[in-house]
């Protein structure tokens, strides 16, 4: 990679309304405040394309 081709490391992303819960440094689960928002694992394929993989998401219940 060169300065004109920045390196983006693999990681996680979320939609608005979703959050990532960690235990220590490990992702434990994805939670959301309603149906719809998701969390994603983000990486690059061998050809450099961005790959988003949807993760299981638990919807939080009000008052729990």
N, C-alpha and C positions, 0 to 999 in steps of 0.2 A: 504494500500500500504506500501511497505517496501522500503529501499534504493535500493534494486535490482529491484524494480518495480516502476520506476519514474512515477509521476502523470503528465499527459499532459492535460492542460485545453482546453476547446473548444475555437475555434477562426476562423480565416479566412486564406486562402492561395490563391495565384495567380500563373498562368503560366507566363513565361517570356513574356512581352509585355502587361500585364494587370496591372491595378492599382485600389486601393480602395479609394474612395472619401468619407470622413467623414464630417458631419456637427455636430460640437461639438464632442460628444463621440459616436454618432450613425452612422453606415454605411449608406450612402445615395445612393450610386450606385457603380457599377463596370464598369470601362471603359477600352478600349483596343485600341492599335494603328493599329490594322488590324483584319480581321476575323480570328477566331481560338482561340486566348488566352481567358481564362475564369478566373473567380473568384469562390471560393468554400467556403462554410461554413463547418468547420471540427469539428467533435464531436466523441464521443465514444458511441457505443451501449451498452446495458445492459451486454452483454458478453465480453466487452472490445475491440471489433473490432473497427478500425478506420472507420468512415463514412464520405465521402466527398459528399456534395450536391452542384451541379453546380448552380450558381446564374445567373440571367439575366445579360447580358453584353452589354453595348452600345459601338459600334465602333466609335471612334472619326474621324471626317472628316478633312483632311489637310486644314490649313488656316482658320479654324473656331474657 
